[in-house]
Amino acid sequence: MKHRVPDIRIKRVYAAAEPDDGVRILVDRLWPRGLHKSDVKMDLWLKDVAPSTELRQWFGHDPAHWEVFQARYRQELSQPNAELEQIITLMKNSTVTLLYAAHDTEHNHARVLMEYLEEAVA
C-alpha cells in the first residue's frame, strides 16, 4: 500500500485562489483587513490554530522576535487542539492550503504551522 505524502502549502489570503489549492483554510485569529467575507474563497476558518492573542501581540511581526516566537508558538501547538487534528485529518486525503494575512511571507505563523504539521504527519 502506497503512503500518500501530504501536500500542505501556505498562501496570503489576498492572493487569488488556484484550482490546485485543495482545501483552503484561513488560520488567522482575526479577520483579514480590507476583505469582505464574500471576497475570500475558503473552506474553513480555524481561529484556534493561530497563535494566542498574547503571543501575536508580543511578536508584532518583528523579525528580531522570530526565533523566540517560533518556539513559543510550537509550544502552543503542542497542546491538545481539535482544529489542529482536523487539519491533520484533511491532509491525509487532500492538498491543504493555509491562508494568512501577514505581509511578511518569511516571518509569519502560517509558515511555522505548516512546518509543524509536516513534522506531525511524517
C-alpha positions, 0 to 999 in steps of 0.5 A: 500500500502506497503512503500518500505524502501530504501536500500542505502549502501556505498562501496570503489570503489576498492572493487569488485562489488556484484550482490546485489549492485543495482545501483552503483554510484561513488560520488567522485569529482575526479577520483579514483587513480590507476583505469582505467575507464574500471576497475570500474563497475558503473552506474553513476558518480555524481561529484556534490554530493561530497563535494566542492573542498574547503571543501575536501581540508580543511578536508584532511581526518583528523579525528580531522576535522570530526565533523566540516566537517560533518556539513559543508558538510550537509550544502552543501547538503542542497542546491538545487542539481539535482544529489542529487534528482536523487539519491533520485529518484533511491532509491525509486525503487532500492538498491543504492550503493555509491562508494568512494575512501577514505581509511578511511571507518569511516571518509569519505563523502560517509558515511555522504551522505548516512546518509543524504539521509536516513534522506531525504527519511524517 
